[in-house]
Amino acid sequence: MGFGGIGPGSLILILVIVILLFGTKKLRNVGGDLGGALRSFRKSMKEGEDEAKGEDTATLAKKDSDAIDAEVVEEEKEKDKG
């Protein structure tokens, strides 16, 4: 038994019927379109992850610059007192 009670013979029969109904050329086109869609999806996911990493880096850089500015302001106050 194969998938959910469907044996290998039944799977081959289903494949033959699908090929007869749609033809090999149409199935090849559908496979190519599906592959292209998957590639596009993966590319978009990777770009989204890269953008998220870039935003995290920009946020950290902004926080670091704020801290540096705060230190400079405190040093200037100390100079005014002394």
C-alpha positions as MATLAB code, in Angstrom:
seq = 'MGFGGIGPGSLILILVIVILLFGTKKLRNVGGDLGGALRSFRKSMKEGEDEAKGEDTATLAKKDSDAIDAEVVEEEKEKDKG';
ca = [
       0.000    0.000    0.000;
       1.188    3.491   -0.837;
      -0.368    6.839   -0.022;
      -3.542    6.467    2.032;
      -4.473    3.086    0.571;
      -3.421    3.888   -3.007;
      -0.921    1.373   -4.325;
       1.836    1.865   -6.901;
      -0.339    0.399   -9.675;
      -3.111    2.891   -8.953;
      -0.642    5.781   -8.962;
       0.676    4.736  -12.380;
      -2.890    4.475  -13.716;
      -3.707    7.968  -12.413;
      -0.513    9.344  -14.005;
      -1.412    7.783  -17.383;
      -4.925    9.270  -17.243;
      -3.553   12.731  -16.391;
      -1.072   12.532  -19.288;
      -3.852   11.497  -21.675;
      -6.114   14.323  -20.510;
      -3.590   17.161  -20.521;
      -0.732   15.970  -22.720;
       2.960   16.055  -21.915;
       3.514   19.535  -23.357;
       0.873   21.116  -21.148;
       2.176   19.275  -18.079;
       5.714   20.470  -18.875;
       4.451   24.065  -19.102;
       2.613   23.751  -15.795;
       5.755   22.309  -14.180;
       7.864   25.166  -15.533;
       5.381   27.762  -14.302;
       5.262   26.148  -10.872;
       9.066   26.076  -10.693;
       9.262   29.746  -11.669;
       6.723   30.675   -9.019;
       8.680   28.792   -6.349;
      11.938   30.496   -7.372;
      10.263   33.896   -7.238;
       8.786   33.128   -3.815;
      12.152   32.030   -2.419;
      13.845   35.136   -3.839;
      11.219   37.374   -2.239;
      11.604   35.609    1.103;
      15.387   36.047    0.992;
      15.057   39.745    0.095;
      12.617   40.220    2.974;
      15.055   38.612    5.408;
      17.895   40.782    4.092;
      15.774   43.922    4.533;
      14.873   42.896    8.078;
      18.561   42.405    8.902;
      19.341   45.800    7.375;
      16.652   47.467    9.477;
      18.030   45.834   12.624;
      21.503   47.123   11.784;
      20.162   50.619   11.105;
      18.260   50.594   14.406;
      21.367   49.537   16.311;
      23.441   52.217   14.583;
      20.861   54.855   15.519;
      20.872   53.710   19.146;
      24.672   53.803   19.198;
      24.728   57.330   17.767;
      22.175   58.469   20.366;
      24.347   57.084   23.143;
      27.404   58.821   21.730;
      25.504   62.119   21.544;
      24.393   61.724   25.147;
      27.962   61.169   26.289;
      29.125   64.264   24.443;
      26.409   66.384   26.050;
      27.402   65.158   29.519;
      31.063   65.962   28.856;
      30.162   69.473   27.767;
      28.213   70.022   30.996;
      31.220   68.911   33.034;
      33.462   71.359   31.145;
      31.039   74.233   31.895;
      31.126   73.416   35.628;
      34.932   73.174   35.798;
];
